[in-house]
Amino acid sequence: QVQLVESGGGLVQAGGSLRLSCAASIRIFSINAISWYRQTPGKQRELVATITSGGSTNYADSVKGRFTISRDNAKNTVYLQMNSLKPEDTAVYYCNALHYRLDYWGQGTQVTVSA
């Protein structure tokens, strides 16, 4: 079992920045991959960024160059630094952990970007 707790969402103006945190209940270096997804009403959940246990990262084209995923193994926390935010980044952001072929999800945190 892996519990994930997101934090850091909020309201920000376009062009601003936010940093999301995902705190895990187990040592994150043992988790195959941790990802951030986002979802808006009526749409499918979208993969935003992934960091693997080996440290490799991947990003959706829509956020490349603006978002950065990183991790702090000592704190068992993964971060998503979001810069140059746009109104279209508005969504509920979810943390996901792939651990021994099972998916675990956090409760989500709302990010709202005003124009």
Residue pairs with C-beta under 8 A, 6 or more apart in sequence:
1 25
1 104
2 24
2 25
2 26
2 31
2 97
2 99
2 104
3 24
3 25
3 104
4 22
4 23
4 24
4 25
4 95
4 96
4 97
4 104
4 105
4 106
5 22
5 23
5 106
5 107
6 20
6 21
6 22
6 93
6 94
6 95
6 106
6 107
6 108
6 109
7 20
7 21
7 23
7 109
8 18
8 19
8 20
8 21
8 109
9 18
9 20
9 93
9 109
9 110
9 111
10 18
10 110
10 111
10 112
11 112
11 113
11 114
12 18
12 85
12 111
12 112
12 113
12 114
13 113
13 114
14 85
14 86
14 87
14 113
14 114
14 115
15 84
15 85
16 85
16 113
17 81
17 82
17 83
17 84
17 85
18 82
18 85
18 111
19 79
19 80
19 81
19 82
20 36
20 79
20 80
20 82
20 93
20 95
20 109
20 111
21 77
21 78
21 79
22 34
22 36
22 77
22 78
22 79
22 80
22 95
22 106
23 75
23 76
23 77
24 31
24 34
24 76
24 77
24 78
24 97
25 76
26 76
26 99
27 73
27 76
28 34
28 71
28 73
28 76
28 77
28 78
29 53
29 73
30 53
30 99
31 53
31 97
31 98
31 99
32 52
32 53
32 98
32 99
32 100
33 50
33 51
33 52
33 53
33 97
33 98
34 50
34 51
34 71
34 78
34 95
34 96
34 97
34 98
35 47
35 48
35 49
35 50
35 51
35 95
35 96
35 97
35 98
36 47
36 48
36 49
36 50
36 69
36 78
36 80
36 93
36 94
36 95
36 96
37 45
37 46
37 47
37 48
37 93
37 94
37 95
37 96
38 45
38 46
38 48
38 89
38 91
38 92
38 93
38 94
38 111
39 45
39 46
39 91
39 92
39 94
39 108
40 90
40 91
40 92
45 94
46 60
46 91
47 60
48 59
48 60
48 63
48 67
48 80
48 93
49 57
49 58
49 59
49 60
49 63
49 67
49 68
49 69
49 80
50 57
50 58
50 69
51 57
51 69
51 70
51 71
51 78
57 69
59 67
59 69
62 88
63 82
63 89
66 82
66 83
66 84
66 85
67 80
67 81
67 82
67 83
68 80
68 81
68 83
69 78
69 79
69 80
69 81
70 78
70 79
70 81
71 77
71 78
71 79
72 78
72 79
78 95
80 93
82 89
82 111
85 111
85 113
86 113
87 113
87 114
87 115
88 113
89 111
89 113
90 111
90 112
90 113
91 110
91 111
92 108
92 109
92 110
92 111
93 108
93 109
93 110
93 111
94 105
94 106
94 107
94 108
95 105
95 106
96 103
96 104
96 105
96 106
97 103
97 104
